Amino acid sequence: MYYTRAQYRAYISSLRQGRRRKGMRPFSFGFFVLLIAMAGAYLMLQESSASLTNTFETRQISRQQDLSRVDGTDIFWKKPFANPAARSAWEQGFGSLLQEKTYTVNRGDTLINILLRADLAAPEAYSIVRTLENVFDPATLKTGHELRIGFIDNEYSGPVFQRLRLKTGFDREYQVMRGGDQGYCARQIECEIRTRPARVEAEINSSLYRAAREADLPIETLMQVLRAYSYDVDFQRDIQPGDRIEILYEEKVDEDGKLVATGNVLFAALHTNGRALRIYRYKTANGGTGFYDAKGESVRKALMVTPIEGASVSSGYGMRRHPILGYNKMHEGLDFAARTGTPIMAAGDGVVEYAGRRGSYGKYIRIRHPNNYKTIYAHLSGYAGNIKSGTRVDQGQTIGYAGSTGRSTGPHLHYEVLYAGSPINPSKMDTKPGRTLEGEELQRFMLAKAELEELYASLKEDTKLAAASDNDSQEAEETAMR
């Protein structure tokens, strides 16, 4: 019931006069107190709600920051706080319940395609990819990357996605995990990799390549050895049955002790022709690293004897019956049998004098080196990069590729060395070492040399042994020529 101002004034007046007008009920003091209390409570509720909202948001931000680093790994939550026990998501153990399927990324594959191929529903697959995008760019997915998708079987709904592991290298992995309330979290893991020394001994009954491979020496490690000895050794003519090779090198293993990669060759000894050619990896005081012999002389010479990796000499230097012309003719270089496309290196630092076709030589390169030396590379299938007349090249730089252009019976490299304009036998040339250690540097080298020899001797019980025979597969020899 509402009253006009005049009626209210009349009512107040009647109260003052001790009279009470019929049909009107006075306001009690308690009613006014209740109204005031309700108004105050409303205002306090508003302030409390704002405070709680701010506190919750602050806690959200704080919690997100707290979760951003866990054990050195990056973490992102698609629904950051749907799961109260966020940290425990990475610690949960699935045991035998988790069933993982492994997928290798092939050409044209995308993360979405692989997840759909793993029978994930499209919405879930897209959610997983969006979560992963916070630590990994899907555009950088490459052929050969390994993807592991883990499920736990549910008797009512069937397999339920739990974890994705993307391996992009032996030392890096990305993961997506199912969290609480159907959320997902993602992180990047830097895998712990240890380096350990390994020792190999192999008796050579056919070829150095076959002996090393029989001893399970990784091809990358073997190539380091071949390159280091290529300045002094003609692997086709110098190596004889009964020769031996000893190698100390690095292996890289993961947390489970699984071999994931190989590192540097630290020491090698090639026993041939009654002599032992020992080489040691050494880092000088100015930071340069290379191989040195037992006297502290760099094995790196002005020119390489073998400017092509893994190839065998098919024809030596000297008089021979020409395979095409049919008569005896001086062969003024070395021929290395190799597959078409095998990279050819510059035998030393220098400047390209000529690059192009040259009669029976086919595609041809001639390089001028210091001290009146020149080298020739013939029968190439093509040239590398911007190789042309006037180009400066470094020793070991790829300049072309083996082929069979010109007068040739098959793919190979014809390699010549000229001194003062006259041809010399590449396998017999004697060029000075690139550097000879002296003084304090030599003393430091001798200490490092002794440590490597001691380390090699300590691994005798773990030596990998092999004796390759002439019965080794032809496939191994062909691989060496690649």
C-alpha positions as CSV (number, residue, x, y, z in Angstrom):
1,M,0.0,0.0,0.0
2,Y,1.4,3.4,-0.9
3,Y,0.7,6.8,0.8
4,T,0.8,10.3,-0.6
5,R,3.0,12.9,1.0
6,A,-0.1,14.6,2.5
7,Q,-1.3,11.3,4.0
8,Y,2.1,10.6,5.5
9,R,2.3,14.0,7.0
10,A,-1.2,13.6,8.5
11,Y,-0.2,10.2,9.9
12,I,2.9,11.7,11.6
13,S,0.8,14.5,13.0
14,S,-1.7,12.0,14.5
15,L,1.2,10.1,16.1
16,R,2.4,13.3,17.7
17,Q,-1.1,13.9,19.0
18,G,-1.3,10.3,20.4
19,R,-4.0,9.4,18.0
20,R,-4.0,6.6,15.4
21,R,-5.8,6.9,12.1
22,K,-7.9,3.9,11.1
23,G,-6.5,1.6,8.3
24,M,-2.9,2.8,8.6
25,R,0.1,0.7,10.1
26,P,3.1,2.4,11.5
27,F,6.7,1.4,10.4
28,S,8.6,-0.2,13.2
29,F,12.2,0.6,14.2
30,G,13.2,-3.0,13.5
31,F,11.9,-2.7,9.9
32,F,14.2,0.3,9.3
33,V,17.2,-1.6,10.8
34,L,16.5,-4.6,8.5
35,L,16.4,-2.4,5.4
36,I,19.7,-0.8,6.4
37,A,21.3,-4.2,7.1
38,M,20.1,-5.6,3.8
39,A,21.6,-2.7,1.9
40,G,24.9,-3.0,3.7
41,A,25.0,-6.8,3.1
42,Y,24.4,-6.1,-0.6
43,L,27.3,-3.7,-0.9
44,M,29.6,-6.1,1.0
45,L,28.7,-8.9,-1.3
46,Q,29.5,-6.9,-4.3
47,E,33.0,-6.0,-2.9
48,S,33.6,-9.6,-1.8
49,S,32.7,-10.9,-5.3
50,A,35.1,-8.5,-7.0
51,S,37.8,-9.4,-4.5
52,L,37.2,-13.2,-5.0
53,T,37.3,-12.7,-8.8
54,N,40.6,-10.8,-8.6
55,T,42.1,-13.4,-6.3
56,F,41.0,-16.3,-8.5
57,E,42.5,-14.6,-11.6
58,T,45.7,-13.9,-9.7
59,R,45.9,-17.5,-8.6
60,Q,45.3,-18.6,-12.1
61,I,48.2,-16.5,-13.4
62,S,50.4,-17.5,-10.6
63,R,49.6,-21.2,-11.1
64,Q,50.1,-20.9,-14.8
65,Q,53.6,-19.3,-14.2
66,D,54.3,-22.0,-11.7
67,L,53.5,-24.7,-14.2
68,S,55.4,-23.1,-17.0
69,R,58.7,-24.8,-15.9
70,V,58.8,-28.3,-14.4
71,D,62.1,-30.1,-14.3
72,G,63.5,-27.9,-17.0
73,T,60.8,-28.6,-19.5
74,D,58.2,-26.3,-21.0
75,I,54.6,-27.0,-20.2
76,F,51.3,-25.6,-21.6
77,W,47.8,-26.6,-20.6
78,K,45.0,-26.3,-23.1
79,K,42.6,-26.1,-20.1
80,P,45.2,-25.0,-17.6
81,F,43.2,-25.4,-14.4
82,A,40.7,-28.0,-15.3
83,N,42.9,-30.5,-13.5
84,P,43.7,-29.6,-9.9
85,A,46.7,-31.9,-9.9
86,A,48.5,-30.5,-13.0
87,R,51.9,-31.6,-12.0
88,S,50.8,-35.2,-11.5
89,A,49.7,-35.5,-15.1
90,W,53.4,-36.0,-16.1
91,E,54.1,-38.3,-13.2
92,Q,51.3,-40.8,-13.7
93,G,52.4,-44.3,-14.4
94,F,50.4,-46.4,-16.9
95,G,52.4,-49.6,-16.6
96,S,51.2,-52.3,-18.8
97,L,47.8,-50.5,-19.4
98,L,49.3,-48.2,-21.9
99,Q,49.4,-49.5,-25.4
100,E,51.6,-47.5,-27.8
101,K,51.6,-47.4,-31.6
102,T,54.6,-46.1,-33.5
103,Y,54.3,-44.1,-36.7
104,T,57.2,-42.9,-38.8
105,V,56.5,-39.6,-40.7
106,N,56.6,-40.2,-44.4
107,R,56.6,-37.7,-47.2
108,G,53.4,-35.8,-47.3
109,D,52.3,-36.7,-43.8
110,T,50.8,-34.2,-41.4
111,L,50.2,-34.6,-37.7
112,I,46.4,-34.5,-38.3
113,N,46.6,-37.2,-40.9
114,I,48.7,-39.4,-38.6
115,L,46.3,-38.9,-35.7
116,L,43.3,-39.7,-37.8
117,R,45.1,-42.8,-39.1
118,A,45.5,-43.8,-35.5
119,D,41.6,-43.8,-35.2
120,L,41.3,-40.6,-33.1
121,A,38.1,-38.6,-33.6
122,A,38.7,-35.4,-35.6
123,P,37.7,-33.0,-32.8
124,E,40.2,-34.7,-30.4
125,A,42.9,-34.9,-33.1
126,Y,42.6,-31.1,-33.7
127,S,42.6,-30.4,-29.9
128,I,45.8,-32.4,-29.5
129,V,47.5,-30.6,-32.4
130,R,46.5,-27.2,-31.1
131,T,47.9,-28.1,-27.7
132,L,51.2,-29.3,-29.3
133,E,51.5,-26.1,-31.3
134,N,52.4,-24.3,-28.1
135,V,55.8,-26.1,-27.9
136,F,56.3,-27.4,-31.4
137,D,55.6,-25.9,-34.9
138,P,53.8,-28.7,-37.0
139,A,55.2,-27.0,-40.1
140,T,58.7,-28.3,-39.1
141,L,57.6,-31.9,-39.1
142,K,60.0,-33.8,-41.3
143,T,60.2,-37.2,-42.9
144,G,61.7,-39.7,-40.6
145,H,60.4,-38.1,-37.3
146,E,58.9,-40.8,-35.0
147,L,55.5,-40.4,-33.5
148,R,54.3,-42.7,-30.6
149,I,50.6,-42.6,-29.7
150,G,49.5,-44.2,-26.4
151,F,46.0,-45.5,-25.6
152,I,44.4,-47.2,-22.5
153,D,41.6,-49.6,-23.3
154,N,38.2,-48.8,-21.8
155,E,35.8,-51.6,-21.6
156,Y,32.9,-49.2,-22.3
157,S,34.2,-46.8,-24.8
158,G,37.2,-48.7,-26.3
159,P,40.7,-47.2,-26.6
160,V,41.1,-43.8,-25.0
161,F,44.0,-41.5,-26.0
162,Q,46.5,-40.8,-23.2
163,R,49.8,-39.6,-24.5
164,L,51.6,-38.5,-27.7
165,R,55.4,-38.5,-28.0
166,L,57.1,-36.9,-31.0
167,K,60.8,-37.6,-31.4
168,T,62.5,-35.0,-33.6
169,G,66.1,-36.0,-32.8
170,F,68.0,-38.3,-30.5
171,D,68.1,-35.5,-27.9
172,R,64.7,-33.9,-28.2
173,E,61.1,-35.0,-27.7
174,Y,57.7,-33.3,-27.5
175,Q,54.8,-34.7,-25.6
176,V,51.1,-34.2,-25.2
177,M,49.3,-35.8,-22.2
178,R,45.6,-36.1,-21.4
179,G,44.9,-34.2,-18.2
180,G,41.8,-34.0,-16.1
181,D,38.4,-32.9,-17.3
182,Q,39.3,-33.9,-20.9
183,G,42.1,-31.2,-21.0
184,Y,45.5,-31.7,-22.6
185,C,49.0,-30.5,-21.6
186,A,52.1,-30.3,-23.7
187,R,55.8,-30.1,-23.0
188,Q,59.3,-30.2,-24.6
189,I,61.9,-32.5,-23.2
190,E,65.6,-32.2,-23.7
191,C,66.8,-35.8,-23.4
192,E,69.9,-36.5,-21.4
193,I,72.7,-37.8,-23.7
194,R,75.9,-39.3,-22.4
195,T,79.1,-39.7,-24.3
196,R,81.2,-42.8,-23.7
197,P,84.4,-44.1,-25.4
198,A,84.4,-47.2,-27.6
199,R,87.2,-49.3,-29.0
200,V,87.4,-51.3,-32.2
201,E,90.1,-53.6,-33.6
202,A,89.8,-55.1,-37.1
203,E,92.1,-57.4,-39.1
204,I,92.0,-56.5,-42.8
205,N,91.8,-59.5,-45.1
206,S,90.0,-57.8,-48.0
207,S,89.5,-54.0,-47.5
208,L,89.5,-51.6,-44.7
209,Y,85.9,-50.7,-45.3
210,R,84.8,-54.3,-45.0
211,A,86.9,-55.0,-41.9
212,A,85.5,-51.9,-40.1
213,R,81.9,-52.7,-41.0
214,E,82.3,-56.3,-39.8
215,A,83.4,-54.8,-36.4
216,D,80.1,-52.8,-36.4
217,L,82.0,-49.5,-36.7
218,P,79.5,-46.8,-37.8
219,I,79.9,-45.6,-41.3
220,E,80.2,-42.0,-40.1
221,T,83.1,-42.9,-37.9
222,L,84.8,-44.9,-40.7
223,M,84.5,-41.9,-43.0
224,Q,86.4,-39.7,-40.4
225,V,89.2,-42.3,-40.3
226,L,89.4,-42.5,-44.1
227,R,89.4,-38.8,-44.4
228,A,92.2,-38.4,-41.8
229,Y,94.4,-41.0,-43.5
230,S,93.6,-39.9,-47.1
231,Y,96.6,-37.5,-47.1
232,D,99.1,-40.4,-46.7
233,V,97.5,-43.7,-47.6
234,D,96.5,-45.2,-50.9
235,F,93.8,-47.5,-49.5
236,Q,93.9,-49.7,-52.7
237,R,97.6,-50.2,-53.0
238,D,99.0,-49.7,-49.5
239,I,96.6,-52.0,-47.6
240,Q,97.6,-55.7,-47.6
241,P,95.9,-58.8,-46.1
242,G,96.9,-59.2,-42.5
243,D,97.0,-55.4,-41.8
244,R,95.1,-54.1,-38.8
245,I,93.2,-51.0,-37.8
246,E,92.6,-49.8,-34.2
247,I,90.1,-47.0,-33.5
248,L,89.0,-45.1,-30.3
249,Y,85.9,-43.1,-30.9
250,E,82.9,-41.6,-29.0
251,E,79.4,-43.1,-28.7
252,K,76.4,-41.1,-27.6
253,V,73.8,-43.0,-25.5
254,D,70.4,-42.1,-24.0
255,E,69.2,-42.5,-20.5
256,D,68.5,-46.2,-21.1
257,G,72.0,-46.8,-22.5
258,K,70.8,-47.1,-26.0
259,L,73.2,-46.0,-28.7
260,V,71.7,-43.0,-30.5
261,A,74.7,-41.4,-32.4
262,T,78.4,-41.5,-32.7
263,G,80.8,-38.7,-32.0
264,N,84.4,-37.9,-32.9
265,V,87.3,-40.3,-33.6
266,L,89.8,-39.7,-30.8
267,F,92.6,-42.0,-31.8
268,A,93.5,-44.5,-34.6
269,A,96.4,-46.8,-35.5
270,L,96.7,-48.3,-39.0
271,H,99.3,-51.2,-39.0
272,T,100.4,-51.6,-42.6
273,N,103.7,-52.5,-44.4
274,G,105.4,-53.1,-41.1
275,R,104.7,-49.7,-39.7
276,A,102.1,-48.2,-37.4
277,L,100.5,-44.9,-38.5
278,R,99.0,-43.4,-35.3
279,I,96.9,-40.3,-35.3
280,Y,95.5,-38.4,-32.4
281,R,92.6,-35.9,-32.2
282,Y,93.9,-32.7,-30.5
283,K,92.5,-29.2,-29.8
284,T,95.1,-26.5,-29.8
285,A,95.3,-23.5,-27.4
286,N,93.7,-21.3,-30.1
287,G,90.7,-23.6,-30.5
288,G,91.7,-25.4,-33.7
289,T,91.0,-29.1,-33.8
290,G,92.6,-31.7,-36.0
291,F,94.6,-34.9,-36.2
292,Y,98.3,-35.1,-35.4
293,D,100.8,-37.9,-35.7
294,A,102.9,-39.2,-32.8
295,K,105.5,-36.4,-33.4
296,G,102.9,-33.6,-33.2
297,E,102.8,-33.0,-37.0
298,S,99.4,-32.4,-38.5
299,V,98.2,-35.2,-40.8
300,R,96.6,-32.5,-42.9
301,K,98.9,-32.0,-45.9
302,A,98.9,-29.5,-48.7
303,L,97.2,-32.0,-51.0
304,M,95.1,-35.1,-50.4
305,V,96.0,-38.5,-52.0
306,T,92.3,-39.5,-52.1
307,P,89.9,-36.6,-52.8
308,I,86.9,-38.9,-52.9
309,E,85.4,-40.8,-49.9
310,G,84.9,-44.5,-49.8
311,A,86.1,-45.2,-53.4
312,S,88.6,-47.8,-54.5
313,V,91.5,-47.3,-56.9
314,S,90.6,-49.0,-60.2
315,S,93.6,-47.9,-62.1
316,G,97.0,-46.7,-60.8
317,Y,99.7,-44.3,-62.1
318,G,102.0,-45.5,-64.9
319,M,102.0,-47.4,-68.2
320,R,98.9,-49.5,-68.9
321,R,96.9,-50.9,-71.8
322,H,94.2,-48.4,-72.4
323,P,90.8,-50.1,-72.0
324,I,89.2,-48.2,-74.9
325,L,92.1,-47.4,-77.3
326,G,93.6,-50.8,-77.0
327,Y,97.3,-49.9,-76.9
328,N,99.8,-49.1,-74.1
329,K,99.6,-45.5,-72.9
330,M,100.9,-43.6,-69.9
331,H,98.2,-43.2,-67.2
332,E,99.2,-39.9,-65.6
333,G,96.9,-40.1,-62.6
334,L,94.7,-42.4,-60.4
335,D,91.3,-43.7,-61.2
336,F,88.8,-44.1,-58.3
337,A,85.8,-46.3,-59.1
338,A,82.7,-44.7,-57.6
339,R,79.0,-44.5,-58.2
340,T,77.7,-41.6,-60.3
341,G,77.0,-38.6,-58.1
342,T,79.7,-39.5,-55.4
343,P,81.0,-36.1,-54.1
344,I,84.5,-35.1,-55.1
345,M,86.6,-32.8,-52.9
346,A,89.2,-30.2,-53.6
347,A,92.5,-31.9,-52.7
348,G,93.8,-28.7,-51.3
349,D,93.2,-24.9,-50.9
350,G,93.5,-23.1,-54.3
351,V,91.8,-21.3,-57.2
352,V,89.8,-23.0,-60.0
353,E,91.7,-22.4,-63.3
354,Y,89.3,-24.2,-65.5
355,A,85.9,-25.8,-65.1
356,G,84.1,-27.2,-68.2
357,R,84.3,-29.9,-70.9
358,R,87.8,-30.8,-72.1
359,G,87.9,-33.5,-74.9
360,S,88.3,-37.0,-73.8
361,Y,88.4,-35.9,-70.1
362,G,84.7,-35.0,-70.3
363,K,83.6,-32.6,-67.6
364,Y,86.8,-31.4,-66.1
365,I,88.1,-29.2,-63.2
366,R,91.7,-27.9,-62.8
367,I,92.8,-26.2,-59.6
368,R,95.9,-24.2,-58.9
369,H,97.5,-24.6,-55.5
370,P,100.4,-22.9,-53.6
371,N,104.0,-24.1,-54.1
372,N,103.6,-24.8,-57.9
373,Y,101.0,-27.6,-57.6
374,K,97.9,-28.2,-59.7
375,T,95.2,-30.9,-59.5
376,I,92.9,-32.3,-62.2
377,Y,89.5,-34.0,-61.8
378,A,88.0,-35.6,-64.9
379,H,84.9,-37.6,-66.2
380,L,82.6,-35.7,-63.7
381,S,78.8,-36.0,-63.9
382,G,78.4,-32.4,-62.8
383,Y,79.8,-29.4,-60.8
384,A,79.0,-28.4,-57.3
385,G,77.6,-25.0,-56.4
386,N,79.1,-22.0,-58.3
387,I,82.3,-23.8,-59.3
388,K,83.8,-21.9,-62.3
389,S,87.1,-20.3,-63.4
390,G,88.4,-18.0,-60.7
391,T,86.5,-19.6,-57.8
392,R,88.5,-20.0,-54.6
393,V,88.1,-23.4,-52.9
394,D,89.1,-24.9,-49.6
395,Q,90.6,-28.3,-49.0
396,G,87.8,-30.9,-48.5
397,Q,85.2,-28.7,-50.2
398,T,82.9,-30.5,-52.6
399,I,83.6,-29.3,-56.2
400,G,81.9,-31.9,-58.3
401,Y,80.5,-35.4,-58.6
402,A,81.8,-38.6,-60.1
403,G,80.5,-39.6,-63.5
404,S,81.4,-41.2,-66.8
405,T,81.6,-38.2,-69.3
406,G,84.2,-38.2,-72.0
407,R,86.3,-41.3,-72.9
408,S,85.2,-43.6,-70.0
409,T,84.2,-47.2,-69.5
410,G,82.1,-46.5,-66.4
411,P,81.6,-44.0,-63.5
412,H,84.8,-43.0,-61.8
413,L,87.1,-40.1,-60.9
414,H,90.3,-39.5,-62.8
415,Y,92.7,-37.6,-60.5
416,E,96.0,-36.0,-61.5
417,V,98.6,-34.0,-59.7
418,L,100.9,-31.7,-61.6
419,Y,104.1,-30.2,-60.1
420,A,105.8,-27.4,-62.0
421,G,103.6,-28.5,-65.0
422,S,104.6,-32.2,-65.0
423,P,102.5,-35.1,-63.7
424,I,103.5,-36.9,-60.6
425,N,102.2,-40.0,-58.8
426,P,99.6,-38.7,-56.3
427,S,100.2,-41.7,-54.1
428,K,104.0,-41.0,-53.9
429,M,104.0,-37.2,-53.5
430,D,105.6,-35.8,-50.3
431,T,104.0,-32.6,-49.2
432,K,104.7,-30.8,-45.9
433,P,102.3,-31.1,-43.0
434,G,99.9,-28.2,-42.5
435,R,101.3,-27.5,-39.0
436,T,104.0,-28.8,-36.6
437,L,103.4,-28.3,-32.9
438,E,106.2,-26.8,-30.9
439,G,107.1,-25.6,-27.4
440,E,104.4,-25.6,-24.8
441,E,101.8,-26.6,-27.4
442,L,103.8,-29.7,-28.1
443,Q,104.1,-30.5,-24.4
444,R,100.3,-30.2,-24.0
445,F,99.8,-32.5,-27.0
446,M,102.1,-35.1,-25.6
447,L,100.1,-35.2,-22.4
448,A,96.8,-35.5,-24.4
449,K,98.4,-38.2,-26.5
450,A,99.4,-40.2,-23.4
451,E,95.8,-39.8,-22.0
452,L,94.2,-41.1,-25.2
453,E,96.6,-44.1,-25.3
454,E,95.8,-44.9,-21.6
455,L,92.1,-44.6,-22.3
456,Y,92.4,-46.9,-25.3
457,A,94.3,-49.5,-23.3
458,S,91.7,-49.4,-20.5
459,L,88.9,-50.5,-22.9
460,K,90.7,-53.7,-24.0
461,E,88.1,-55.9,-22.4
462,D,85.3,-54.2,-24.3
463,T,87.0,-54.2,-27.7
464,K,84.9,-54.9,-30.7
465,L,86.8,-57.4,-32.9
466,A,86.3,-58.5,-36.5
467,A,88.3,-60.1,-39.3
468,A,86.7,-59.4,-42.6
469,S,87.2,-61.9,-45.4
470,D,86.9,-62.0,-49.1
471,N,83.4,-63.5,-48.7
472,D,82.0,-60.2,-47.5
473,S,79.0,-59.2,-49.5
474,Q,79.3,-57.1,-52.7
475,E,76.6,-54.8,-51.3
476,A,79.1,-53.7,-48.6
477,E,81.7,-52.8,-51.3
478,E,79.1,-50.9,-53.3
479,T,78.0,-49.0,-50.2
480,A,81.6,-47.9,-49.7
481,M,81.6,-46.4,-53.2
482,R,78.6,-44.2,-52.6
